[in-house]
Amino acid sequence: MISTRLKRFYDPTFTISDAYKSSLPDLQNGPASLIEGANVPIQQVGISNFRLPLKYATRNGEVLTLETSVDGYVSLDAGKKGINMSRIIRTFYEFRDEVITRDVLEYILKAYKENLKSRESYLRLQLNYPMMQESLRSDLSGYQYYTLSLEAHMSSRDEMRNYLHLDFDYSSACPCSYELAEHARETRDVAAISHSQRSMASVTLEHTGELHPELLIDLMRKALITETQVMVKREDEQAFAELNGAYQKFVEDATRLIYDQLDRREEIRDFVVRCSHLESLHSHDAVSRICKGIPGGMR
């Protein structure tokens, strides 16, 4: 129930007319004299982390509805005070029932530019993408979730560039530790276990045409082999230990293995990879970073 005090200021029965709406103050579209600070262009201004369920098609055509965090930005010219922030969300909602594709992202970016009268536009969709993972030796399977970001930028010339970001968890067994453990067994008959640790590969790439997230995940699995597991019985745990023994890797090895897979794909124009091994031996992490190395590309 509305209090007597609040009724003095708020009337739920009040009806808005066109004339009343036109009388409302509009500072964001005010004169340049209202600008605070340097009167210079701003590359990106907009809204971050508005969430809604969006549709994505899997590689086999199944449509998934996944909670998505959306960032939407446009450029702002010098001499303009601000933008109508709500138009970012309202424009996006016009496409909320579409299955997200490269073409849909292009439509949204063009609509942003038109509706907010901007030169450039930018969009990022962040989500957790599920893929079924079969166990190594048992008959079990479970959903592995991958943190993905789909990004797109449209220039003042209506040229669109597309990016995909993926975080990929894997296990890394240290080759040096393995050799030292084997030496202890062979020379002194002492039980020793080489150390391994959960590791993370973060990949950001620019692509041309459609690049399905499942393809990138497959490339990561092929490069690193020792992806962390979802459903595990004893036979699966043993198989995982054998995989770590067969595919030992320093953090430098991991980045080069990923480089090798990504560099073979013509639709991947550029990329940067950062691997981090969360050391079980040290109190610090081991990190390696590599890029494709094209002139003016990602660093």
C-alpha positions in Angstrom: 0.0 0.0 0.0 1.3 3.5 -0.9 1.9 5.7 2.1 0.1 9.0 2.5 3.5 10.8 2.1 4.4 9.0 -1.1 1.0 9.9 -2.7 2.0 13.6 -2.6 4.7 12.8 -5.2 3.5 9.7 -7.1 0.1 9.2 -8.8 -0.3 5.7 -10.3 -3.4 6.9 -12.2 -1.5 9.7 -14.1 -1.7 9.2 -17.9 1.2 10.3 -20.1 0.3 12.3 -23.2 2.6 13.0 -26.2 2.7 16.7 -25.2 3.9 15.8 -21.7 6.6 13.4 -23.1 7.9 16.1 -25.4 8.1 18.5 -22.4 10.5 16.2 -20.4 14.1 17.4 -20.1 16.7 15.7 -22.4 20.2 16.5 -21.2 21.9 13.7 -23.2 20.9 15.5 -26.4 21.7 18.9 -25.1 24.2 21.4 -26.5 27.9 20.9 -26.4 28.1 23.5 -23.6 26.9 20.8 -21.2 29.9 18.6 -21.9 32.1 18.0 -18.9 35.8 17.6 -19.5 37.5 17.4 -22.9 35.2 17.8 -25.9 36.6 14.8 -27.7 35.2 11.7 -29.4 34.5 8.6 -27.3 35.2 5.2 -28.9 32.7 3.2 -26.9 29.8 4.2 -24.7 26.8 2.0 -23.9 25.6 -0.7 -21.6 27.3 -3.8 -20.1 25.9 -7.0 -18.8 22.2 -6.8 -19.6 21.0 -10.4 -19.6 18.5 -12.3 -21.6 18.0 -15.8 -23.0 19.2 -16.1 -26.6 19.1 -18.8 -29.1 22.1 -20.6 -30.6 22.3 -23.4 -33.1 24.6 -26.3 -32.4 26.7 -27.9 -35.2 24.0 -30.5 -35.8 21.2 -27.9 -36.0 19.7 -28.2 -32.6 18.7 -24.8 -31.1 19.7 -24.1 -27.6 18.4 -21.2 -25.4 21.1 -20.0 -23.1 21.4 -17.2 -20.6 23.6 -14.5 -22.2 25.3 -11.4 -20.9 25.2 -8.7 -23.5 27.5 -5.6 -23.9 26.4 -3.1 -26.4 28.3 0.1 -27.3 28.4 2.8 -30.0 30.9 5.6 -30.7 30.1 9.2 -29.6 31.3 12.2 -31.6 32.9 15.3 -30.1 30.2 17.9 -29.5 27.6 15.4 -28.4 26.7 15.2 -24.7 25.6 11.5 -24.6 23.5 8.7 -26.0 20.1 7.3 -25.2 21.2 4.2 -23.3 17.8 2.6 -23.4 17.9 2.4 -27.2 20.8 -0.1 -26.8 18.6 -2.6 -25.1 15.4 -1.8 -27.0 17.3 -2.3 -30.3 18.7 -5.6 -29.2 15.3 -6.8 -28.1 14.0 -6.5 -31.6 16.3 -9.5 -32.4 15.8 -11.5 -29.2 13.8 -14.3 -30.9 16.4 -14.8 -33.7 19.0 -17.6 -33.7 22.3 -15.8 -33.3 24.4 -15.9 -36.5 26.9 -13.7 -38.1 24.1 -12.1 -40.2 22.0 -11.4 -37.1 25.0 -9.7 -35.4 25.5 -7.6 -38.5 21.8 -6.5 -38.4 22.1 -5.5 -34.8 25.3 -3.5 -35.3 23.7 -1.6 -38.2 20.6 -1.0 -36.1 22.7 0.4 -33.3 24.4 2.8 -35.6 21.2 4.0 -37.1 19.1 4.2 -34.0 21.8 6.0 -32.0 23.1 8.0 -34.9 26.7 6.8 -34.3 29.6 6.1 -36.6 30.7 2.7 -35.1 29.1 0.0 -33.0 30.3 -2.9 -30.9 28.6 -6.0 -29.4 29.7 -8.8 -27.1 27.7 -11.8 -26.0 29.1 -13.8 -23.1 27.7 -17.3 -22.3 28.4 -20.8 -21.1 28.1 -23.2 -24.0 27.3 -26.9 -23.2 28.8 -29.8 -25.1 28.4 -33.5 -24.2 31.7 -35.2 -23.3 32.0 -38.9 -23.2 34.1 -40.6 -20.5 37.4 -42.0 -21.5 36.7 -45.7 -20.8 33.3 -46.1 -19.1 29.9 -45.7 -20.6 29.2 -42.4 -18.9 28.9 -38.9 -20.4 28.2 -35.5 -19.0 27.9 -31.8 -20.1 31.1 -29.8 -20.2 30.5 -26.0 -20.1 32.7 -23.6 -22.0 32.9 -19.9 -21.3 32.5 -18.2 -24.7 32.4 -14.6 -25.9 31.1 -13.7 -29.4 32.2 -10.2 -30.4 31.6 -8.0 -33.4 32.6 -4.5 -34.4 31.2 -2.4 -37.2 33.3 0.5 -38.5 32.2 3.8 -39.9 32.4 2.2 -43.4 30.0 -0.6 -42.3 32.8 -3.1 -42.3 32.3 -5.8 -39.7 35.0 -7.8 -37.9 34.1 -10.9 -35.9 35.9 -12.3 -32.8 35.5 -15.4 -30.7 36.9 -16.0 -27.2 37.1 -19.3 -25.5 38.4 -20.5 -22.0 39.4 -24.1 -22.1 40.4 -26.2 -19.0 42.9 -29.0 -19.3 45.5 -30.9 -17.2 49.2 -30.5 -17.7 51.8 -33.0 -16.5 55.3 -31.6 -16.1 57.9 -33.5 -18.2 60.7 -32.5 -15.8 58.8 -33.8 -12.8 58.0 -37.1 -14.7 61.7 -37.7 -15.4 62.7 -37.0 -11.8 60.0 -39.4 -10.5 61.2 -42.1 -12.9 64.8 -41.5 -11.8 63.9 -41.9 -8.1 62.2 -45.3 -8.9 65.0 -46.6 -11.0 68.0 -45.6 -9.0 66.7 -45.7 -5.4 63.5 -47.8 -5.6 61.5 -44.8 -4.1 57.9 -44.2 -4.9 57.5 -40.8 -6.5 54.6 -39.1 -8.3 55.2 -36.5 -11.0 53.0 -33.4 -10.5 50.2 -32.2 -12.8 47.8 -29.4 -12.4 44.6 -27.9 -13.8 45.5 -25.5 -16.5 43.7 -22.8 -18.5 44.0 -21.8 -22.2 42.3 -18.5 -23.2 42.0 -18.0 -26.9 40.8 -14.9 -28.7 40.6 -15.1 -32.5 39.3 -13.1 -35.4 37.5 -15.1 -38.0 35.9 -14.6 -41.4 32.6 -16.2 -42.3 30.8 -18.5 -39.8 33.0 -20.2 -37.2 31.0 -22.5 -35.0 32.2 -22.6 -31.3 32.2 -26.4 -31.5 34.9 -26.3 -34.2 37.2 -24.2 -31.9 36.5 -26.6 -29.0 37.4 -29.5 -31.2 40.7 -27.8 -32.2 41.5 -27.3 -28.5 40.8 -30.9 -27.7 43.0 -32.0 -30.6 45.8 -29.7 -29.6 46.0 -30.5 -25.9 44.4 -34.0 -25.6 44.1 -33.8 -21.7 40.9 -31.9 -21.3 39.5 -32.0 -17.8 36.7 -34.6 -17.4 33.1 -34.5 -16.2 32.0 -38.1 -15.4 34.7 -40.4 -14.0 34.8 -44.0 -12.8 38.1 -45.7 -11.7 38.8 -46.9 -15.2 38.4 -43.3 -16.5 40.7 -41.9 -13.8 43.3 -44.5 -14.8 42.9 -43.6 -18.5 43.3 -39.9 -17.6 46.6 -40.6 -15.7 47.8 -42.5 -18.8 46.9 -39.6 -21.0 48.8 -37.2 -18.8 51.8 -39.5 -19.0 51.6 -39.8 -22.7 51.0 -36.1 -23.4 53.2 -34.3 -20.9 53.6 -30.6 -21.6 55.3 -27.4 -20.4 53.3 -24.2 -20.7 55.4 -23.3 -23.7 54.4 -26.6 -25.4 50.7 -25.9 -24.8 50.8 -22.5 -26.6 52.7 -24.0 -29.6 50.3 -26.9 -29.9 47.3 -24.6 -30.0 49.1 -22.3 -32.5 49.7 -25.3 -34.8 46.0 -26.1 -34.9 44.7 -22.6 -35.3 47.2 -21.6 -37.9 46.0 -24.4 -40.2 42.5 -22.9 -40.5 41.9 -20.4 -43.4 38.8 -19.0 -41.7 40.9 -17.9 -38.7 42.5 -14.6 -39.7 44.3 -13.8 -36.5 44.6 -15.1 -32.9 46.3 -14.7 -29.5 46.6 -17.5 -27.0 47.4 -17.4 -23.3 48.0 -20.5 -21.3 48.4 -20.7 -17.5 49.5 -23.7 -15.6 48.3 -23.4 -12.0 51.3 -25.0 -10.5 51.0 -27.7 -7.8 54.8 -27.5 -7.2 55.2 -23.7 -6.9 53.1 -21.0 -5.2 53.1 -19.1 -8.5 51.7 -19.9 -12.0 53.5 -20.6 -15.2 52.3 -18.6 -18.2 52.9 -18.5 -21.9 51.4 -16.2 -24.5 51.6 -16.5 -28.3 50.0 -14.7 -31.2 49.8 -15.5 -34.9 52.2 -12.6 -35.7 50.5 -10.9 -38.7 51.5 -7.2 -39.2 49.3 -5.0 -37.1 47.5 -8.0 -35.6 46.7 -9.1 -32.1 49.4 -8.9 -29.5 
